[in-house]
Amino acid sequence: MDQSSAERLEEFPERALPWAKEQFEAVLSQTEDYVREKPAQSLLYAFIAGYILNRLPTGRILGGLFRLLVVALRPAVLIYGATKLYQATQED
């Protein structure tokens, strides 16, 4: 990994957050426009989505996501530590 790659990796969260915020605002705006154009259909969709979400085993789904997060967190921390170690050796 050269210096420019390490710099790009460091700048990624700084660039990703504004991009994600813009995308979320765009989706929210499109949703608002759709709801204003078709309120009855939107209400029906919301009712159907709520019914489906009510019937899902959310405890098992959240438990599975938590287990996945715990499993994925270990390699992420290892990679982060290795990157910081590499940067520290390159600075010296």
trRosetta pair geometry for C-beta under 8 A, 3 or more apart (Angstrom, degrees):
i j d omega theta_ij theta_ji phi_ij phi_ji
1 5 4.7 -123 -165 89 83 133
1 6 5.8 99 143 -56 115 87
1 9 7.9 -7 -168 -14 135 142
1 83 7.8 -36 77 -124 168 82
1 86 6.5 53 59 149 123 154
2 5 5.2 98 55 9 67 103
2 6 7.3 -131 103 -4 36 91
3 6 5.7 -58 -151 37 34 111
3 7 6.3 33 153 -19 68 106
3 90 7.0 170 -90 167 87 147
4 7 5.6 -52 -146 37 34 112
4 8 6.3 35 154 -19 66 104
5 8 5.7 -53 -146 36 32 110
5 9 6.3 34 153 -21 64 106
6 9 5.6 -53 -148 35 32 114
6 10 6.5 32 152 -19 64 104
6 83 7.1 158 -130 -168 93 97
6 86 7.3 -149 -100 107 131 114
6 87 5.8 149 -168 -90 143 100
6 90 7.5 -168 -8 40 169 161
7 10 5.7 -54 -150 36 33 111
7 11 6.3 24 155 -13 66 110
8 11 5.8 -61 -144 42 32 107
8 12 6.7 58 152 -51 63 89
9 12 5.8 -26 -156 -9 33 120
9 83 6.8 -121 125 -154 150 143
10 14 8.0 19 135 1 63 114
11 14 5.2 -65 -162 46 57 115
11 15 5.8 45 146 -16 87 109
12 15 6.1 -67 -146 43 28 100
12 16 5.7 24 162 -24 69 115
13 16 5.6 -56 -131 38 30 111
13 17 6.3 36 169 -28 65 103
14 17 6.7 -48 -149 22 21 108
15 18 6.8 -63 -162 40 36 100
15 19 6.4 30 151 -16 69 116
16 19 5.6 -64 -149 43 34 112
16 20 5.9 34 157 -21 72 108
17 20 5.9 -54 -142 36 28 108
17 21 6.3 29 157 -19 63 107
18 21 5.5 -55 -146 37 34 114
18 22 6.3 36 155 -20 67 103
19 22 5.8 -53 -150 35 31 111
19 23 6.4 29 153 -17 64 106
20 23 5.7 -54 -147 38 32 111
20 24 6.3 34 154 -20 65 106
21 24 5.8 -54 -146 36 30 111
21 25 6.3 29 155 -17 64 107
22 25 5.8 -57 -147 38 30 110
22 26 6.3 32 154 -21 65 106
23 26 5.6 -53 -148 34 32 113
23 27 6.5 30 155 -16 65 104
24 27 5.9 -54 -148 37 31 109
24 28 6.2 32 153 -19 65 109
25 28 5.5 -54 -144 39 31 114
25 29 6.2 34 155 -21 65 106
26 29 5.7 -54 -148 36 29 112
26 30 6.4 28 154 -17 64 106
27 30 5.8 -55 -147 38 31 111
27 31 6.2 33 153 -21 65 107
28 31 5.7 -54 -147 36 30 113
28 32 6.4 32 154 -20 64 104
29 32 5.7 -51 -148 34 31 112
29 33 6.5 31 154 -18 64 105
30 33 5.7 -54 -150 36 32 112
30 34 6.3 32 153 -20 65 106
31 34 5.7 -55 -147 36 31 111
31 35 6.3 30 155 -19 66 106
32 35 5.8 -56 -146 37 30 109
32 36 6.4 28 156 -18 64 107
33 36 5.8 -58 -150 37 30 110
33 37 6.3 25 155 -17 65 109
34 37 5.8 -59 -148 38 31 108
34 38 6.3 -33 173 38 68 99
34 42 6.5 135 124 -84 90 120
35 38 7.2 -84 -132 66 22 62
35 39 6.1 53 175 -102 66 63
35 42 4.4 96 -119 -128 73 173
36 39 7.1 7 -131 -61 19 90
38 41 4.1 -21 157 41 118 117
38 42 5.7 131 101 -26 81 91
39 42 5.6 -59 -145 39 30 113
39 43 6.2 32 158 -22 66 105
40 43 5.7 -53 -150 34 30 112
40 44 6.5 32 151 -18 63 105
41 44 5.6 -52 -150 35 34 114
41 45 6.4 35 151 -18 65 104
42 45 5.6 -52 -148 37 33 112
42 46 6.3 34 153 -20 65 105
43 46 5.6 -52 -146 36 31 112
43 47 6.4 34 153 -21 64 104
44 47 5.7 -53 -149 34 31 112
44 48 6.4 29 154 -17 65 106
45 48 5.7 -55 -146 38 31 110
45 49 6.2 30 156 -18 66 108
46 49 5.8 -54 -143 39 30 110
46 50 6.2 31 156 -19 64 108
47 50 5.8 -57 -147 38 28 111
47 51 6.3 30 154 -21 64 107
48 51 5.7 -54 -148 34 30 112
48 52 6.4 27 155 -16 64 106
49 52 5.9 -55 -147 38 31 109
49 53 6.2 27 156 -15 66 109
50 53 5.8 -57 -142 41 30 109
50 54 6.1 35 155 -25 64 107
51 54 5.7 -54 -149 33 28 114
51 55 6.6 19 155 -13 62 109
52 55 5.9 -64 -152 40 31 106
52 56 6.6 40 151 -34 66 102
53 56 5.7 -43 -146 18 36 116
53 58 7.4 43 -180 -71 76 118
56 61 6.4 9 151 -22 116 141
57 60 4.2 16 127 25 118 115
57 61 6.3 142 94 -20 69 89
58 61 5.4 -56 -142 40 37 113
58 62 5.9 33 161 -16 72 106
59 62 6.1 -56 -143 40 26 105
59 63 6.1 28 155 -19 62 110
60 63 5.6 -55 -144 39 30 114
60 64 6.3 33 155 -21 64 105
61 64 5.8 -55 -150 35 29 111
61 65 6.5 28 152 -17 63 105
62 65 5.6 -52 -146 37 34 112
62 66 6.3 37 153 -21 65 104
63 66 5.6 -53 -148 35 31 112
63 67 6.5 30 154 -17 65 104
64 67 5.8 -52 -147 37 32 109
64 68 6.3 33 153 -19 65 106
65 68 5.5 -54 -147 38 32 113
65 69 6.3 37 152 -23 65 104
66 69 5.5 -51 -148 34 32 114
66 70 6.5 32 153 -19 65 103
67 70 5.7 -52 -148 35 33 111
67 71 6.4 31 154 -17 65 106
68 71 5.8 -56 -147 38 31 109
68 72 6.0 20 158 -11 67 112
69 72 5.9 -62 -140 44 27 103
69 73 6.0 38 158 -37 65 106
70 73 5.8 -47 -143 20 27 117
70 74 7.7 33 160 -24 55 95
71 74 6.9 -54 -170 18 31 107
72 75 6.6 -60 -161 42 45 100
72 76 6.1 43 148 -22 74 115
73 76 5.5 -63 -147 41 34 114
73 77 6.1 33 158 -20 71 106
74 77 6.0 -56 -148 35 27 107
74 78 6.4 27 154 -18 62 109
75 78 5.3 -55 -146 39 36 116
75 79 6.1 36 156 -20 70 104
76 79 5.9 -53 -146 37 29 109
76 80 6.3 30 154 -19 63 108
77 80 5.6 -53 -145 38 31 113
77 81 6.2 32 155 -18 65 107
78 81 5.8 -56 -147 38 28 110
78 82 6.3 27 155 -18 64 107
79 82 5.7 -54 -145 37 31 111
79 83 6.3 33 154 -21 64 106
80 83 5.7 -55 -150 34 29 112
80 84 6.5 26 154 -15 64 106
81 84 5.8 -55 -147 38 32 108
81 85 6.2 33 154 -20 66 107
82 85 5.6 -53 -145 37 32 113
82 86 6.3 35 153 -21 64 105
83 86 5.7 -53 -148 35 30 113
83 87 6.4 30 153 -17 63 105
84 87 5.6 -53 -147 37 33 112
84 88 6.3 34 153 -21 65 105
85 88 5.7 -53 -147 35 31 111
85 89 6.5 27 155 -16 64 105
86 89 6.0 -57 -149 37 30 107
86 90 6.3 28 153 -20 64 109
87 90 5.7 -57 -146 37 32 111
87 91 6.4 34 155 -23 65 105
88 91 5.9 -52 -149 30 31 112
88 92 6.9 25 156 -15 62 105
89 92 6.0 -57 -151 36 35 107
